[in-house]
């Protein structure tokens, strides 16, 4: 079964750094784009960016450019989303998802990030 | 940037009735539109892609239509498990994968 498994919930303070992960299994991880999607509490889905693990080609939503860094390690079939300095407004659920030609067909279970002093 | 607008924000429907959800794009996205379902506390699930093709395992009561800027998701006879949030997403303007704001389908 194709799966994306994300790292566990995080509780952080403003100004701290964070890197969350998304590991793929049962498919060729290097040949599909991975997307990161944010869902703030009680709100809708927002596309953050995508990465092609085969060559780490990365594209960002203008709303998130410079705010986060997306990376991947194809040797362990894992994509990452990281922050260098968290803000309270980064509190949200973050999903990774596999991007096929026609949408996001497989989703990770989500990683909750809570940022509070 | 393409803006996706969904209406209504909330749709109250009785079980067994038809639900019709709308999604409008600020410019043409051809048929490059997907619909997702998200139940409370769960991960989004791909329902429809290419505006009208059901994803694997999606029941036939879900259907999508439209092209260009106007799209519709129809649930022909609502079951209890269909009460959820529904999002449209365009992927025509790749790499941008813009979502609509969502429609909540609730029990009337």
Interface residues (C-beta under 8 A of the other chain):
Chain A: X35 X37 X44 X45 X46 X47 X50 X59 X61 X62 X95 X97 X99 X102 X103 X104 X105 X107 X108 X109 X110
Chain B: X1 X32 X34 X36 X38 X43 X44 X45 X46 X49 X50 X53 X55 X87 X89 X91 X95 X96 X97 X98 X99 X100 X101 X102
